[in-house]
């Protein structure tokens, strides 16, 4: 029996998606969908694992009124609409955010208790939740990463990290990877190098991009390069203990240091695994050497753990640990509060003092009692339910099953990841590695949703499926996800053949 918080069925489903998610067809019921599938030759409907949760009866606005409100008053982003009360398995966790499961009973209970005790006071005033949380979080980070600044979102955390890097180094230039996403605020948009998030207007100054060391789509790399149970099918000259691709990408990084920034720099931002770009992994050893080069230029190294942190990668609690590096600053958000608005920046006492000399940093809502109580509950659940271990076990199981689909389908070019952070890159064919056209990927994406599976999208061409479920998923749920994805790709290939 599946615990109730693993799923969140709704009579009305409104799931905000990324800017490149396709519009869906609200009028197509599951029954109608499966009649259309059968016509295409797919006869077995994947069966979703049972759930003992019954949603309460929907009693809000009628669907027609919801559409009117959305069109007239809400941000014009693309969204999913479902007004038929269908049930879904969320394998994207509200965009890699719901870490311990929707409506986890312990997190709910803690939130309700704190709501009745003290809802808000700023961090200027002592309250037990902030001190309890600071102690728990700092215990999970190595020395000297012990000073915590609590804020509200990943963009805000990365904004603050940029300010820290510049205050400490007394320099301006900051480097990030092409394909990186570090936020969409006026500051961080300069670090985010995905076309959909770039503006034609002047953005943040002092931000420079460098080549992403992508061993699947980049010029170098192959079957020995990644820290993953699954390697790319590209062949390379690398040996298991010596990655030549890493050397080539480091030369590109050195070229950026020589040509695009000053002799002294403020810092370097890196996600341990790129998120929005389709869960891209770097060659083993790359970040360690890049960090050394940055420090030689007087810069600090920032690990953006907004998507990779809190045990998602399974083998380690933090993504930077999988690279064998120690950052100077770590930013975190999303899974930190299981969906509650919360984020943090953790740094060294030395860098914290440098910031204090430059500016009085204050955040009205950062570290409020509700956020800290919820954050503590999330950490407790991860430990008590062994969710990092579950991410390693079930994530590897899921990753290996998805990797087998590469042999079945020519359009599945790459399967990659660690733990419960998995990317499936779709291509026209394995030889060219050209991205599968966006409209074809959108059809597969929509077919998955119609079968009850929610997954994300990413990549510069929106060609990669992003799979990042809550850390509490089970192997039967993983089996269902694989069956749905296989059915969706099979249906697409049959449709293509006609």
C-alpha positions, -999 to 999 in steps of 0.1 A, spaced: 0 0 0 14 34 -10 14 61 17 -10 89 10 16 116 6 32 99 -24 5 112 -48 -16 142 -50 -48 135 -70 -70 165 -76 -104 171 -90 -88 200 -107 -52 198 -118 -32 230 -125 5 222 -128 27 251 -138 53 240 -163 85 254 -178 82 279 -206 87 253 -233 60 228 -221 33 222 -247 -3 231 -242 -25 201 -236 -59 190 -247 -83 192 -217 -111 176 -236 -93 143 -241 -103 118 -214 -82 88 -204 -108 65 -220 -107 84 -253 -69 84 -251 -66 47 -248 -91 41 -276 -67 62 -298 -37 42 -285 -53 9 -293 -59 20 -329 -22 26 -332 -14 -9 -321 -5 -4 -284 -28 -28 -265 -15 -28 -229 -22 1 -206 3 5 -178 -14 1 -145 -6 27 -119 3 13 -84 -25 16 -59 -28 44 -35 -49 45 -3 -55 83 -5 -90 96 -15 -90 133 -24 -117 156 -10 -145 166 -32 -137 196 -54 -159 225 -45 -142 256 -60 -148 274 -93 -162 257 -123 -136 249 -150 -149 276 -174 -144 302 -147 -109 290 -139 -100 295 -176 -114 330 -175 -94 339 -143 -62 324 -158 -65 344 -190 -74 377 -174 -54 378 -142 -25 353 -141 10 353 -157 8 342 -194 28 310 -190 18 277 -204 1 253 -179 -15 219 -177 -52 218 -174 -72 188 -161 -107 192 -150 -117 155 -150 -103 144 -117 -77 121 -132 -49 106 -110 -12 113 -117 21 100 -106 43 131 -102 78 123 -115 89 159 -116 82 169 -80 67 203 -88 99 211 -108 124 192 -86 109 206 -54 87 182 -34 116 162 -19 99 140 7 65 136 -11 33 157 -15 16 164 18 39 144 40 21 138 73 50 148 95 58 180 76 21 188 75 17 183 113 48 205 120 35 232 98 1 232 114 16 233 149 39 262 141 11 281 123 -8 281 156 22 291 177 40 318 158 35 324 121 60 352 114 87 372 130 119 384 113 152 368 120 161 399 141 142 383 169 152 350 186 128 321 180 136 284 186 129 271 150 157 292 135 184 280 159 172 244 157 173 245 120 207 262 117 222 235 140 207 206 120 217 220 86 252 230 95 258 195 108 253 182 73 280 204 58 317 200 61 340 226 77 344 255 72 309 258 56 291 268 88 276 302 84 240 302 71 219 329 55 183 320 51 163 335 22 132 326 2 141 312 -33 169 298 -54 173 330 -74 175 350 -42 201 326 -28 222 329 -59 219 367 -59 233 367 -24 261 343 -34 271 366 -62 272 395 -38 293 375 -14 318 365 -41 323 401 -52 325 414 -16 351 389 -6 373 389 -38 369 427 -45 365 416 -81 336 416 -105 337 389 -131 318 357 -125 319 326 -147 291 301 -153 285 273 -178 266 276 -211 233 258 -204 234 268 -168 203 281 -150 209 299 -117 178 320 -116 158 347 -134 162 377 -112 180 408 -126 213 397 -111 212 359 -117 198 362 -153 234 371 -162 245 337 -150 217 317 -167 228 307 -202 197 291 -216 182 311 -246 146 312 -233 158 331 -202 180 356 -219 167 392 -226 173 415 -255 177 443 -229 210 449 -210 214 424 -181 237 418 -152 273 430 -158 304 410 -152 289 376 -161 308 354 -186 299 320 -199 322 291 -206 318 258 -226 296 232 -208 316 200 -206 288 178 -219 302 144 -228 272 135 -249 265 166 -269 298 184 -266 329 178 -288 346 154 -265 336 126 -242 322 91 -243 318 58 -225 342 63 -195 336 99 -186 306 102 -162 300 95 -126 269 75 -133 258 38 -134 250 46 -171 275 59 -196 269 76 -229 270 53 -260 296 75 -276 330 59 -278 361 77 -266 398 72 -259 394 77 -222 404 50 -197 384 43 -166 410 61 -145 420 88 -170 396 111 -188 410 127 -219 378 146 -224 382 163 -191 416 176 -202 401 190 -234 373 208 -216 397 222 -190 417 237 -219 384 255 -229 380 267 -194 415 281 -194 408 298 -226 378 316 -210 401 327 -181 426 340 -206 403 359 -229 369 367 -214 376 379 -178 401 400 -159 433 387 -144 415 384 -111 379 372 -109 351 371 -83 340 335 -87 326 305 -106 291 291 -103 284 254 -111 255 231 -106 269 196 -98 245 183 -125 229 209 -147 192 211 -141 173 231 -167 197 220 -195 185 184 -192 204 169 -162 238 172 -180 268 156 -162 304 166 -165 335 145 -169 349 131 -137 376 154 -123 366 185 -142 351 205 -113 381 198 -91 406 212 -116 383 241 -125 379 251 -88 417 252 -85 420 274 -116 394 298 -102 411 301 -68 444 308 -85 427 339 -100 414 350 -66 379 338 -71 356 318 -49 337 286 -60 300 284 -57 280 251 -58 244 256 -68 226 227 -50 191 240 -57 182 208 -76 210 184 -66 210 188 -28 193 170 1 202 134 -9 187 135 -44 218 121 -60 217 91 -36 255 84 -31 260 117 -12 238 143 5 253 172 -16 261 171 -53 295 188 -48 306 157 -28 302 135 -58 329 156 -75 353 154 -45 354 192 -42 348 217 -13 331 249 -24 334 283 -7 297 290 -10 267 266 -13 233 277 -24 201 256 -19 164 259 -23 135 238 -38 137 205 -18 149 223 13 113 230 23 94 204 3 76 231 -16 74 258 11 92 290 0 126 286 15 163 288 5 197 292 20 233 303 14 260 286 34 295 299 35 327 303 55 331 327 85 357 345 64 334 352 35 305 361 58 327 387 74 337 401 40 300 406 32 293 423 66 320 448 58 303 458 26 266 457 33 241 451 61 223 421 46 188 417 58 158 396 47 123 401 60 110 366 55 142 346 54 145 324 85 108 329 96 95 304 121 73 285 96 101 280 71 125 268 97 101 244 114 92 229 80 129 228 70 137 208 102 109 184 96 121 178 60 156 170 73 142 146 99 120 128 74 150 123 50 170 108 79 142 87 95 128 73 63 163 68 48 153 87 17 189 93 5 194 56 6 161 51 -12 172 76 -39 203 56 -44 186 22 -46 154 31 -65 171 57 -86 197 33 -98 170 7 -105 150 32 -125 181 45 -143 192 11 -154 157 2 -166 154 34 -186 189 28 -201 176 -5 -216 152 16 -237 182 30 -256 186 -4 -273 149 -5 -282 145 29 -297 167 48 -321 153 82 -310 166 77 -274 201 91 -276 212 93 -240 201 82 -206 221 98 -177 221 108 -141 225 98 -105 200 88 -79 166 104 -87 179 130 -111 176 113 -146 177 128 -181 165 111 -213 177 129 -243 157 124 -275 175 125 -309 166 121 -346 191 92 -346 220 80 -326 246 87 -353 239 124 -358 228 131 -322 206 159 -337 178 168 -313 144 153 -320 121 181 -332 103 199 -304 69 190 -317 77 153 -316 91 155 -281 59 174 -271 37 145 -285 56 120 -264 54 143 -234 17 147 -237 12 110 -242 30 103 -209 7 128 -192 -24 113 -207 -13 79 -192 -10 95 -158 28 103 -156 41 138 -151 77 144 -162 96 175 -170 115 189 -200 148 205 -205 178 211 -228 186 239 -251 162 225 -277 137 212 -251 148 177 -263 154 160 -229 129 145 -205 138 154 -169 128 127 -143 131 138 -107 104 123 -85 101 127 -47 128 107 -29 101 84 -14 92 66 -46 90 28 -48 102 3 -73 66 -5 -85 62 32 -92 95 32 -111 82 2 -131 50 21 -140 70 51 -151 92 30 -174 62 12 -188 44 45 -196 75 60 -212 80 29 -233 44 30 -244 46 67 -253 77 62 -274 62 31 -290 31 50 -299 52 78 -313 72 54 -335 40 38 -348 25 72 -355 57 82 -373 56 51 -394 21 60 -407 
